[in-house]
Amino acid sequence: MAWWGILLIGIACAIFGGIIGFIITRKVIQKQLRDNPPINENQIRAMYRSMGRKPSEADIKKTMNAVKRGK
């Protein structure tokens, strides 16, 4: 086989491997985010308490919506 044939096979394998790696990595990260969300309502309550405030439910919902919009 000529050198250009080997080169084309190598490039095709690199592209195929990159696509497969991207798909697998994306699935793993999505599963990690689903299992371990970055922030939840209890963490927001603790944050407000550490600042010396008693959080209302409206404060918590407003903060959660701001976090979701920031994604």
mmJSON file of the N, C-alpha and C atoms, coordinates in Angstrom:
{"data_MODEL":{"atom_site":{
"group_PDB":["ATOM","ATOM","ATOM","ATOM","ATOM","ATOM","ATOM","ATOM","ATOM","ATOM","ATOM","ATOM","ATOM","ATOM","ATOM","ATOM","ATOM","ATOM","ATOM","ATOM","ATOM","ATOM","ATOM","ATOM","ATOM","ATOM","ATOM","ATOM","ATOM","ATOM","ATOM","ATOM","ATOM","ATOM","ATOM","ATOM","ATOM","ATOM","ATOM","ATOM","ATOM","ATOM","ATOM","ATOM","ATOM","ATOM","ATOM","ATOM","ATOM","ATOM","ATOM","ATOM","ATOM","ATOM","ATOM","ATOM","ATOM","ATOM","ATOM","ATOM","ATOM","ATOM","ATOM","ATOM","ATOM","ATOM","ATOM","ATOM","ATOM","ATOM","ATOM","ATOM","ATOM","ATOM","ATOM","ATOM","ATOM","ATOM","ATOM","ATOM","ATOM","ATOM","ATOM","ATOM","ATOM","ATOM","ATOM","ATOM","ATOM","ATOM","ATOM","ATOM","ATOM","ATOM","ATOM","ATOM","ATOM","ATOM","ATOM","ATOM","ATOM","ATOM","ATOM","ATOM","ATOM","ATOM","ATOM","ATOM","ATOM","ATOM","ATOM","ATOM","ATOM","ATOM","ATOM","ATOM","ATOM","ATOM","ATOM","ATOM","ATOM","ATOM","ATOM","ATOM","ATOM","ATOM","ATOM","ATOM","ATOM","ATOM","ATOM","ATOM","ATOM","ATOM","ATOM","ATOM","ATOM","ATOM","ATOM","ATOM","ATOM","ATOM","ATOM","ATOM","ATOM","ATOM","ATOM","ATOM","ATOM","ATOM","ATOM","ATOM","ATOM","ATOM","ATOM","ATOM","ATOM","ATOM","ATOM","ATOM","ATOM","ATOM","ATOM","ATOM","ATOM","ATOM","ATOM","ATOM","ATOM","ATOM","ATOM","ATOM","ATOM","ATOM","ATOM","ATOM","ATOM","ATOM","ATOM","ATOM","ATOM","ATOM","ATOM","ATOM","ATOM","ATOM","ATOM","ATOM","ATOM","ATOM","ATOM","ATOM","ATOM","ATOM","ATOM","ATOM","ATOM","ATOM","ATOM","ATOM","ATOM","ATOM","ATOM","ATOM","ATOM","ATOM","ATOM","ATOM","ATOM","ATOM","ATOM","ATOM","ATOM"],
"id":[1,2,3,4,5,6,7,8,9,10,11,12,13,14,15,16,17,18,19,20,21,22,23,24,25,26,27,28,29,30,31,32,33,34,35,36,37,38,39,40,41,42,43,44,45,46,47,48,49,50,51,52,53,54,55,56,57,58,59,60,61,62,63,64,65,66,67,68,69,70,71,72,73,74,75,76,77,78,79,80,81,82,83,84,85,86,87,88,89,90,91,92,93,94,95,96,97,98,99,100,101,102,103,104,105,106,107,108,109,110,111,112,113,114,115,116,117,118,119,120,121,122,123,124,125,126,127,128,129,130,131,132,133,134,135,136,137,138,139,140,141,142,143,144,145,146,147,148,149,150,151,152,153,154,155,156,157,158,159,160,161,162,163,164,165,166,167,168,169,170,171,172,173,174,175,176,177,178,179,180,181,182,183,184,185,186,187,188,189,190,191,192,193,194,195,196,197,198,199,200,201,202,203,204,205,206,207,208,209,210,211,212,213],
"type_symbol":["N","C","C","N","C","C","N","C","C","N","C","C","N","C","C","N","C","C","N","C","C","N","C","C","N","C","C","N","C","C","N","C","C","N","C","C","N","C","C","N","C","C","N","C","C","N","C","C","N","C","C","N","C","C","N","C","C","N","C","C","N","C","C","N","C","C","N","C","C","N","C","C","N","C","C","N","C","C","N","C","C","N","C","C","N","C","C","N","C","C","N","C","C","N","C","C","N","C","C","N","C","C","N","C","C","N","C","C","N","C","C","N","C","C","N","C","C","N","C","C","N","C","C","N","C","C","N","C","C","N","C","C","N","C","C","N","C","C","N","C","C","N","C","C","N","C","C","N","C","C","N","C","C","N","C","C","N","C","C","N","C","C","N","C","C","N","C","C","N","C","C","N","C","C","N","C","C","N","C","C","N","C","C","N","C","C","N","C","C","N","C","C","N","C","C","N","C","C","N","C","C","N","C","C","N","C","C","N","C","C","N","C","C"],
"label_atom_id":["N","CA","C","N","CA","C","N","CA","C","N","CA","C","N","CA","C","N","CA","C","N","CA","C","N","CA","C","N","CA","C","N","CA","C","N","CA","C","N","CA","C","N","CA","C","N","CA","C","N","CA","C","N","CA","C","N","CA","C","N","CA","C","N","CA","C","N","CA","C","N","CA","C","N","CA","C","N","CA","C","N","CA","C","N","CA","C","N","CA","C","N","CA","C","N","CA","C","N","CA","C","N","CA","C","N","CA","C","N","CA","C","N","CA","C","N","CA","C","N","CA","C","N","CA","C","N","CA","C","N","CA","C","N","CA","C","N","CA","C","N","CA","C","N","CA","C","N","CA","C","N","CA","C","N","CA","C","N","CA","C","N","CA","C","N","CA","C","N","CA","C","N","CA","C","N","CA","C","N","CA","C","N","CA","C","N","CA","C","N","CA","C","N","CA","C","N","CA","C","N","CA","C","N","CA","C","N","CA","C","N","CA","C","N","CA","C","N","CA","C","N","CA","C","N","CA","C","N","CA","C","N","CA","C","N","CA","C","N","CA","C","N","CA","C","N","CA","C"],
"label_alt_id":[null,null,null,null,null,null,null,null,null,null,null,null,null,null,null,null,null,null,null,null,null,null,null,null,null,null,null,null,null,null,null,null,null,null,null,null,null,null,null,null,null,null,null,null,null,null,null,null,null,null,null,null,null,null,null,null,null,null,null,null,null,null,null,null,null,null,null,null,null,null,null,null,null,null,null,null,null,null,null,null,null,null,null,null,null,null,null,null,null,null,null,null,null,null,null,null,null,null,null,null,null,null,null,null,null,null,null,null,null,null,null,null,null,null,null,null,null,null,null,null,null,null,null,null,null,null,null,null,null,null,null,null,null,null,null,null,null,null,null,null,null,null,null,null,null,null,null,null,null,null,null,null,null,null,null,null,null,null,null,null,null,null,null,null,null,null,null,null,null,null,null,null,null,null,null,null,null,null,null,null,null,null,null,null,null,null,null,null,null,null,null,null,null,null,null,null,null,null,null,null,null,null,null,null,null,null,null,null,null,null,null,null,null],
"label_comp_id":["MET","MET","MET","ALA","ALA","ALA","TRP","TRP","TRP","TRP","TRP","TRP","GLY","GLY","GLY","ILE","ILE","ILE","LEU","LEU","LEU","LEU","LEU","LEU","ILE","ILE","ILE","GLY","GLY","GLY","ILE","ILE","ILE","ALA","ALA","ALA","CYS","CYS","CYS","ALA","ALA","ALA","ILE","ILE","ILE","PHE","PHE","PHE","GLY","GLY","GLY","GLY","GLY","GLY","ILE","ILE","ILE","ILE","ILE","ILE","GLY","GLY","GLY","PHE","PHE","PHE","ILE","ILE","ILE","ILE","ILE","ILE","THR","THR","THR","ARG","ARG","ARG","LYS","LYS","LYS","VAL","VAL","VAL","ILE","ILE","ILE","GLN","GLN","GLN","LYS","LYS","LYS","GLN","GLN","GLN","LEU","LEU","LEU","ARG","ARG","ARG","ASP","ASP","ASP","ASN","ASN","ASN","PRO","PRO","PRO","PRO","PRO","PRO","ILE","ILE","ILE","ASN","ASN","ASN","GLU","GLU","GLU","ASN","ASN","ASN","GLN","GLN","GLN","ILE","ILE","ILE","ARG","ARG","ARG","ALA","ALA","ALA","MET","MET","MET","TYR","TYR","TYR","ARG","ARG","ARG","SER","SER","SER","MET","MET","MET","GLY","GLY","GLY","ARG","ARG","ARG","LYS","LYS","LYS","PRO","PRO","PRO","SER","SER","SER","GLU","GLU","GLU","ALA","ALA","ALA","ASP","ASP","ASP","ILE","ILE","ILE","LYS","LYS","LYS","LYS","LYS","LYS","THR","THR","THR","MET","MET","MET","ASN","ASN","ASN","ALA","ALA","ALA","VAL","VAL","VAL","LYS","LYS","LYS","ARG","ARG","ARG","GLY","GLY","GLY","LYS","LYS","LYS"],
"label_asym_id":["A","A","A","A","A","A","A","A","A","A","A","A","A","A","A","A","A","A","A","A","A","A","A","A","A","A","A","A","A","A","A","A","A","A","A","A","A","A","A","A","A","A","A","A","A","A","A","A","A","A","A","A","A","A","A","A","A","A","A","A","A","A","A","A","A","A","A","A","A","A","A","A","A","A","A","A","A","A","A","A","A","A","A","A","A","A","A","A","A","A","A","A","A","A","A","A","A","A","A","A","A","A","A","A","A","A","A","A","A","A","A","A","A","A","A","A","A","A","A","A","A","A","A","A","A","A","A","A","A","A","A","A","A","A","A","A","A","A","A","A","A","A","A","A","A","A","A","A","A","A","A","A","A","A","A","A","A","A","A","A","A","A","A","A","A","A","A","A","A","A","A","A","A","A","A","A","A","A","A","A","A","A","A","A","A","A","A","A","A","A","A","A","A","A","A","A","A","A","A","A","A","A","A","A","A","A","A","A","A","A","A","A","A"],
"label_entity_id":["1","1","1","1","1","1","1","1","1","1","1","1","1","1","1","1","1","1","1","1","1","1","1","1","1","1","1","1","1","1","1","1","1","1","1","1","1","1","1","1","1","1","1","1","1","1","1","1","1","1","1","1","1","1","1","1","1","1","1","1","1","1","1","1","1","1","1","1","1","1","1","1","1","1","1","1","1","1","1","1","1","1","1","1","1","1","1","1","1","1","1","1","1","1","1","1","1","1","1","1","1","1","1","1","1","1","1","1","1","1","1","1","1","1","1","1","1","1","1","1","1","1","1","1","1","1","1","1","1","1","1","1","1","1","1","1","1","1","1","1","1","1","1","1","1","1","1","1","1","1","1","1","1","1","1","1","1","1","1","1","1","1","1","1","1","1","1","1","1","1","1","1","1","1","1","1","1","1","1","1","1","1","1","1","1","1","1","1","1","1","1","1","1","1","1","1","1","1","1","1","1","1","1","1","1","1","1","1","1","1","1","1","1"],
"label_seq_id":[1,1,1,2,2,2,3,3,3,4,4,4,5,5,5,6,6,6,7,7,7,8,8,8,9,9,9,10,10,10,11,11,11,12,12,12,13,13,13,14,14,14,15,15,15,16,16,16,17,17,17,18,18,18,19,19,19,20,20,20,21,21,21,22,22,22,23,23,23,24,24,24,25,25,25,26,26,26,27,27,27,28,28,28,29,29,29,30,30,30,31,31,31,32,32,32,33,33,33,34,34,34,35,35,35,36,36,36,37,37,37,38,38,38,39,39,39,40,40,40,41,41,41,42,42,42,43,43,43,44,44,44,45,45,45,46,46,46,47,47,47,48,48,48,49,49,49,50,50,50,51,51,51,52,52,52,53,53,53,54,54,54,55,55,55,56,56,56,57,57,57,58,58,58,59,59,59,60,60,60,61,61,61,62,62,62,63,63,63,64,64,64,65,65,65,66,66,66,67,67,67,68,68,68,69,69,69,70,70,70,71,71,71],
"pdbx_PDB_ins_code":[null,null,null,null,null,null,null,null,null,null,null,null,null,null,null,null,null,null,null,null,null,null,null,null,null,null,null,null,null,null,null,null,null,null,null,null,null,null,null,null,null,null,null,null,null,null,null,null,null,null,null,null,null,null,null,null,null,null,null,null,null,null,null,null,null,null,null,null,null,null,null,null,null,null,null,null,null,null,null,null,null,null,null,null,null,null,null,null,null,null,null,null,null,null,null,null,null,null,null,null,null,null,null,null,null,null,null,null,null,null,null,null,null,null,null,null,null,null,null,null,null,null,null,null,null,null,null,null,null,null,null,null,null,null,null,null,null,null,null,null,null,null,null,null,null,null,null,null,null,null,null,null,null,null,null,null,null,null,null,null,null,null,null,null,null,null,null,null,null,null,null,null,null,null,null,null,null,null,null,null,null,null,null,null,null,null,null,null,null,null,null,null,null,null,null,null,null,null,null,null,null,null,null,null,null,null,null,null,null,null,null,null,null],
"Cartn_x":[0.864,0.0,0.9,0.474,1.259,1.185,2.131,2.192,0.966,0.388,-0.792,-2.018,-2.071,-3.175,-3.114,-1.923,-1.741,-2.074,-1.667,-1.956,-3.462,-4.183,-5.638,-6.326,-5.859,-6.432,-6.164,-4.964,-4.626,-5.489,-5.699,-6.536,-7.981,-8.481,-9.857,-10.023,-9.039,-9.116,-9.072,-8.254,-8.171,-9.492,-10.11,-11.403,-12.474,-12.523,-13.505,-13.308,-12.079,-11.789,-12.158,-11.924,-12.299,-13.799,-14.548,-16.015,-16.536,-16.043,-16.473,-16.086,-14.874,-14.431,-15.291,-15.672,-16.526,-17.885,-18.478,-19.801,-19.753,-18.748,-18.646,-18.413,-17.525,-17.238,-18.474,-19.226,-20.442,-21.467,-21.649,-22.591,-22.156,-20.87,-20.366,-20.563,-20.262,-20.417,-21.886,-22.769,-24.197,-24.688,-24.21,-24.596,-24.07,-22.839,-22.27,-23.063,-23.445,-24.224,-25.62,-26.2,-27.515,-27.432,-26.394,-26.236,-25.755,-24.925,-24.348,-24.571,-25.768,-26.018,-25.076,-24.731,-23.756,-24.222,-25.497,-26.009,-27.469,-27.901,-29.292,-29.872,-31.136,-31.818,-31.256,-30.845,-30.267,-28.955,-28.167,-26.921,-27.198,-28.247,-28.613,-29.083,-29.869,-30.31,-29.115,-28.157,-26.956,-26.167,-26.122,-25.409,-26.071,-27.393,-28.107,-27.897,-27.951,-27.753,-26.348,-25.356,-23.987,-23.802,-24.658,-24.613,-25.437,-26.083,-26.847,-28.278,-28.793,-30.169,-30.995,-32.273,-33.199,-33.853,-33.563,-34.058,-35.551,-36.239,-37.631,-37.653,-38.777,-38.898,-38.743,-39.211,-39.071,-37.598,-36.8,-35.362,-34.696,-35.066,-34.459,-34.837,-36.115,-36.559,-35.895,-35.773,-35.143,-33.675,-32.989,-31.584,-31.439,-32.307,-32.249,-32.491,-33.459,-33.72,-32.533,-31.866,-30.693,-29.559,-29.398,-28.372,-28.695,-29.958,-30.346,-30.186,-30.508,-30.338,-28.876,-28.01,-26.586,-25.895,-26.537,-25.93,-25.859],
"Cartn_y":[-1.18,0.0,1.23,2.229,3.452,4.249,5.146,5.946,6.822,7.278,8.149,7.376,6.09,5.249,5.077,4.865,4.737,6.066,7.154,8.482,8.736,8.375,8.559,7.695,6.461,5.587,6.181,6.692,7.304,8.521,9.369,10.563,10.151,9.171,8.702,8.125,7.361,6.804,7.899,8.933,10.036,10.792,11.032,11.733,10.884,9.603,8.696,8.602,8.472,8.419,9.707,10.841,12.122,12.253,11.824,11.898,10.976,9.751,8.8,9.31,9.832,10.379,11.546,12.412,13.55,13.087,12.118,11.624,10.966,10.138,9.467,10.475,11.433,12.449,13.284,13.624,14.423,13.668,12.386,11.569,11.471,11.267,11.135,12.439,13.567,14.861,15.147,14.849,15.057,14.19,12.961,12.083,12.635,13.119,13.693,14.915,15.775,16.967,16.586,15.543,15.085,14.508,13.719,13.089,14.07,15.034,15.998,17.415,17.953,19.298,20.312,21.366,22.327,23.047,23.329,24.02,23.628,23.499,23.173,24.138,23.974,24.922,24.903,23.736,23.675,24.448,24.397,25.158,26.655,27.069,28.484,28.932,28.097,28.437,28.609,27.697,27.782,29.053,29.423,30.638,31.868,31.939,33.07,33.1,31.927,31.88,32.317,31.955,32.356,33.866,34.506,35.967,36.638,35.845,36.412,36.757,36.18,36.45,35.187,35.375,34.245,34.289,33.303,33.368,33.063,33.842,33.523,32.581,31.944,31.02,31.781,33.029,33.84,34.122,34.392,34.611,33.374,32.227,30.98,30.709,30.879,30.641,31.626,32.881,33.895,33.544,33.096,32.723,31.478,30.485,29.273,29.608,30.482,30.89,31.638,32.462,33.182,32.213,31.175,30.175,29.408,29.038,28.299,29.146,30.442,31.327,31.531,31.451,31.657,30.528,29.377,28.224,28.435],
"Cartn_z":[0.0,0.0,0.0,-0.735,-0.852,0.453,0.619,1.851,2.006,0.904,1.008,1.469,1.162,1.64,3.15,3.65,5.096,5.778,5.164,5.712,5.767,4.706,4.695,5.751,5.913,6.947,8.329,8.548,9.838,10.127,9.132,9.305,9.59,8.841,9.046,10.458,10.92,12.277,13.327,13.105,14.062,14.129,12.993,12.965,13.632,13.296,13.894,15.409,15.845,17.278,17.986,17.347,17.937,18.11,17.112,17.19,18.287,18.336,19.362,20.751,20.885,22.167,22.619,21.678,21.999,22.506,21.814,22.196,23.58,23.826,25.124,26.239,26.014,27.028,27.323,26.291,26.474,27.327,27.041,27.824,29.284,29.529,30.897,31.667,31.044,31.712,31.996,31.06,31.3,32.458,32.557,33.659,34.981,34.992,36.21,36.662,35.73,36.091,36.572,36.002,36.442,37.86,38.13,39.44,40.503,40.125,41.069,40.539,40.726,40.19,40.837,40.102,40.604,41.868,41.994,43.175,43.349,44.6,44.844,45.883,46.195,47.08,48.493,48.97,50.318,50.398,49.349,49.327,49.306,48.603,48.569,49.947,50.613,51.974,52.907,52.809,53.647,53.332,52.062,51.671,52.289,52.216,52.813,54.333,54.972,56.43,56.805,55.997,56.308,56.166,55.368,55.241,56.33,57.177,58.27,57.909,56.845,56.424,56.531,56.798,56.751,55.379,54.537,53.159,53.065,52.259,51.963,50.765,50.547,49.411,48.097,48.06,46.844,46.55,47.598,47.401,46.807,47.34,46.876,45.425,45.095,43.709,42.748,43.174,42.323,42.075,43.11,42.961,42.086,42.264,41.436,39.965,39.698,38.312,37.726,38.53,38.044,37.714,38.531,38.273,36.986,36.805,35.603,34.346,34.437,33.275,32.942,33.952,33.74,33.003,32.9,32.228,30.756],
"occupancy":[1.0,1.0,1.0,1.0,1.0,1.0,1.0,1.0,1.0,1.0,1.0,1.0,1.0,1.0,1.0,1.0,1.0,1.0,1.0,1.0,1.0,1.0,1.0,1.0,1.0,1.0,1.0,1.0,1.0,1.0,1.0,1.0,1.0,1.0,1.0,1.0,1.0,1.0,1.0,1.0,1.0,1.0,1.0,1.0,1.0,1.0,1.0,1.0,1.0,1.0,1.0,1.0,1.0,1.0,1.0,1.0,1.0,1.0,1.0,1.0,1.0,1.0,1.0,1.0,1.0,1.0,1.0,1.0,1.0,1.0,1.0,1.0,1.0,1.0,1.0,1.0,1.0,1.0,1.0,1.0,1.0,1.0,1.0,1.0,1.0,1.0,1.0,1.0,1.0,1.0,1.0,1.0,1.0,1.0,1.0,1.0,1.0,1.0,1.0,1.0,1.0,1.0,1.0,1.0,1.0,1.0,1.0,1.0,1.0,1.0,1.0,1.0,1.0,1.0,1.0,1.0,1.0,1.0,1.0,1.0,1.0,1.0,1.0,1.0,1.0,1.0,1.0,1.0,1.0,1.0,1.0,1.0,1.0,1.0,1.0,1.0,1.0,1.0,1.0,1.0,1.0,1.0,1.0,1.0,1.0,1.0,1.0,1.0,1.0,1.0,1.0,1.0,1.0,1.0,1.0,1.0,1.0,1.0,1.0,1.0,1.0,1.0,1.0,1.0,1.0,1.0,1.0,1.0,1.0,1.0,1.0,1.0,1.0,1.0,1.0,1.0,1.0,1.0,1.0,1.0,1.0,1.0,1.0,1.0,1.0,1.0,1.0,1.0,1.0,1.0,1.0,1.0,1.0,1.0,1.0,1.0,1.0,1.0,1.0,1.0,1.0,1.0,1.0,1.0,1.0,1.0,1.0,1.0,1.0,1.0,1.0,1.0,1.0],
"B_iso_or_equiv":[0.0,0.0,0.0,0.0,0.0,0.0,0.0,0.0,0.0,0.0,0.0,0.0,0.0,0.0,0.0,0.0,0.0,0.0,0.0,0.0,0.0,0.0,0.0,0.0,0.0,0.0,0.0,0.0,0.0,0.0,0.0,0.0,0.0,0.0,0.0,0.0,0.0,0.0,0.0,0.0,0.0,0.0,0.0,0.0,0.0,0.0,0.0,0.0,0.0,0.0,0.0,0.0,0.0,0.0,0.0,0.0,0.0,0.0,0.0,0.0,0.0,0.0,0.0,0.0,0.0,0.0,0.0,0.0,0.0,0.0,0.0,0.0,0.0,0.0,0.0,0.0,0.0,0.0,0.0,0.0,0.0,0.0,0.0,0.0,0.0,0.0,0.0,0.0,0.0,0.0,0.0,0.0,0.0,0.0,0.0,0.0,0.0,0.0,0.0,0.0,0.0,0.0,0.0,0.0,0.0,0.0,0.0,0.0,0.0,0.0,0.0,0.0,0.0,0.0,0.0,0.0,0.0,0.0,0.0,0.0,0.0,0.0,0.0,0.0,0.0,0.0,0.0,0.0,0.0,0.0,0.0,0.0,0.0,0.0,0.0,0.0,0.0,0.0,0.0,0.0,0.0,0.0,0.0,0.0,0.0,0.0,0.0,0.0,0.0,0.0,0.0,0.0,0.0,0.0,0.0,0.0,0.0,0.0,0.0,0.0,0.0,0.0,0.0,0.0,0.0,0.0,0.0,0.0,0.0,0.0,0.0,0.0,0.0,0.0,0.0,0.0,0.0,0.0,0.0,0.0,0.0,0.0,0.0,0.0,0.0,0.0,0.0,0.0,0.0,0.0,0.0,0.0,0.0,0.0,0.0,0.0,0.0,0.0,0.0,0.0,0.0,0.0,0.0,0.0,0.0,0.0,0.0,0.0,0.0,0.0,0.0,0.0,0.0],
"pdbx_formal_charge":[null,null,null,null,null,null,null,null,null,null,null,null,null,null,null,null,null,null,null,null,null,null,null,null,null,null,null,null,null,null,null,null,null,null,null,null,null,null,null,null,null,null,null,null,null,null,null,null,null,null,null,null,null,null,null,null,null,null,null,null,null,null,null,null,null,null,null,null,null,null,null,null,null,null,null,null,null,null,null,null,null,null,null,null,null,null,null,null,null,null,null,null,null,null,null,null,null,null,null,null,null,null,null,null,null,null,null,null,null,null,null,null,null,null,null,null,null,null,null,null,null,null,null,null,null,null,null,null,null,null,null,null,null,null,null,null,null,null,null,null,null,null,null,null,null,null,null,null,null,null,null,null,null,null,null,null,null,null,null,null,null,null,null,null,null,null,null,null,null,null,null,null,null,null,null,null,null,null,null,null,null,null,null,null,null,null,null,null,null,null,null,null,null,null,null,null,null,null,null,null,null,null,null,null,null,null,null,null,null,null,null,null,null],
"auth_seq_id":[1,1,1,2,2,2,3,3,3,4,4,4,5,5,5,6,6,6,7,7,7,8,8,8,9,9,9,10,10,10,11,11,11,12,12,12,13,13,13,14,14,14,15,15,15,16,16,16,17,17,17,18,18,18,19,19,19,20,20,20,21,21,21,22,22,22,23,23,23,24,24,24,25,25,25,26,26,26,27,27,27,28,28,28,29,29,29,30,30,30,31,31,31,32,32,32,33,33,33,34,34,34,35,35,35,36,36,36,37,37,37,38,38,38,39,39,39,40,40,40,41,41,41,42,42,42,43,43,43,44,44,44,45,45,45,46,46,46,47,47,47,48,48,48,49,49,49,50,50,50,51,51,51,52,52,52,53,53,53,54,54,54,55,55,55,56,56,56,57,57,57,58,58,58,59,59,59,60,60,60,61,61,61,62,62,62,63,63,63,64,64,64,65,65,65,66,66,66,67,67,67,68,68,68,69,69,69,70,70,70,71,71,71],
"auth_comp_id":["MET","MET","MET","ALA","ALA","ALA","TRP","TRP","TRP","TRP","TRP","TRP","GLY","GLY","GLY","ILE","ILE","ILE","LEU","LEU","LEU","LEU","LEU","LEU","ILE","ILE","ILE","GLY","GLY","GLY","ILE","ILE","ILE","ALA","ALA","ALA","CYS","CYS","CYS","ALA","ALA","ALA","ILE","ILE","ILE","PHE","PHE","PHE","GLY","GLY","GLY","GLY","GLY","GLY","ILE","ILE","ILE","ILE","ILE","ILE","GLY","GLY","GLY","PHE","PHE","PHE","ILE","ILE","ILE","ILE","ILE","ILE","THR","THR","THR","ARG","ARG","ARG","LYS","LYS","LYS","VAL","VAL","VAL","ILE","ILE","ILE","GLN","GLN","GLN","LYS","LYS","LYS","GLN","GLN","GLN","LEU","LEU","LEU","ARG","ARG","ARG","ASP","ASP","ASP","ASN","ASN","ASN","PRO","PRO","PRO","PRO","PRO","PRO","ILE","ILE","ILE","ASN","ASN","ASN","GLU","GLU","GLU","ASN","ASN","ASN","GLN","GLN","GLN","ILE","ILE","ILE","ARG","ARG","ARG","ALA","ALA","ALA","MET","MET","MET","TYR","TYR","TYR","ARG","ARG","ARG","SER","SER","SER","MET","MET","MET","GLY","GLY","GLY","ARG","ARG","ARG","LYS","LYS","LYS","PRO","PRO","PRO","SER","SER","SER","GLU","GLU","GLU","ALA","ALA","ALA","ASP","ASP","ASP","ILE","ILE","ILE","LYS","LYS","LYS","LYS","LYS","LYS","THR","THR","THR","MET","MET","MET","ASN","ASN","ASN","ALA","ALA","ALA","VAL","VAL","VAL","LYS","LYS","LYS","ARG","ARG","ARG","GLY","GLY","GLY","LYS","LYS","LYS"],
"auth_asym_id":["A","A","A","A","A","A","A","A","A","A","A","A","A","A","A","A","A","A","A","A","A","A","A","A","A","A","A","A","A","A","A","A","A","A","A","A","A","A","A","A","A","A","A","A","A","A","A","A","A","A","A","A","A","A","A","A","A","A","A","A","A","A","A","A","A","A","A","A","A","A","A","A","A","A","A","A","A","A","A","A","A","A","A","A","A","A","A","A","A","A","A","A","A","A","A","A","A","A","A","A","A","A","A","A","A","A","A","A","A","A","A","A","A","A","A","A","A","A","A","A","A","A","A","A","A","A","A","A","A","A","A","A","A","A","A","A","A","A","A","A","A","A","A","A","A","A","A","A","A","A","A","A","A","A","A","A","A","A","A","A","A","A","A","A","A","A","A","A","A","A","A","A","A","A","A","A","A","A","A","A","A","A","A","A","A","A","A","A","A","A","A","A","A","A","A","A","A","A","A","A","A","A","A","A","A","A","A","A","A","A","A","A","A"],
"auth_atom_id":["N","CA","C","N","CA","C","N","CA","C","N","CA","C","N","CA","C","N","CA","C","N","CA","C","N","CA","C","N","CA","C","N","CA","C","N","CA","C","N","CA","C","N","CA","C","N","CA","C","N","CA","C","N","CA","C","N","CA","C","N","CA","C","N","CA","C","N","CA","C","N","CA","C","N","CA","C","N","CA","C","N","CA","C","N","CA","C","N","CA","C","N","CA","C","N","CA","C","N","CA","C","N","CA","C","N","CA","C","N","CA","C","N","CA","C","N","CA","C","N","CA","C","N","CA","C","N","CA","C","N","CA","C","N","CA","C","N","CA","C","N","CA","C","N","CA","C","N","CA","C","N","CA","C","N","CA","C","N","CA","C","N","CA","C","N","CA","C","N","CA","C","N","CA","C","N","CA","C","N","CA","C","N","CA","C","N","CA","C","N","CA","C","N","CA","C","N","CA","C","N","CA","C","N","CA","C","N","CA","C","N","CA","C","N","CA","C","N","CA","C","N","CA","C","N","CA","C","N","CA","C","N","CA","C","N","CA","C","N","CA","C","N","CA","C","N","CA","C"],
"pdbx_PDB_model_num":[1,1,1,1,1,1,1,1,1,1,1,1,1,1,1,1,1,1,1,1,1,1,1,1,1,1,1,1,1,1,1,1,1,1,1,1,1,1,1,1,1,1,1,1,1,1,1,1,1,1,1,1,1,1,1,1,1,1,1,1,1,1,1,1,1,1,1,1,1,1,1,1,1,1,1,1,1,1,1,1,1,1,1,1,1,1,1,1,1,1,1,1,1,1,1,1,1,1,1,1,1,1,1,1,1,1,1,1,1,1,1,1,1,1,1,1,1,1,1,1,1,1,1,1,1,1,1,1,1,1,1,1,1,1,1,1,1,1,1,1,1,1,1,1,1,1,1,1,1,1,1,1,1,1,1,1,1,1,1,1,1,1,1,1,1,1,1,1,1,1,1,1,1,1,1,1,1,1,1,1,1,1,1,1,1,1,1,1,1,1,1,1,1,1,1,1,1,1,1,1,1,1,1,1,1,1,1,1,1,1,1,1,1]
}}}
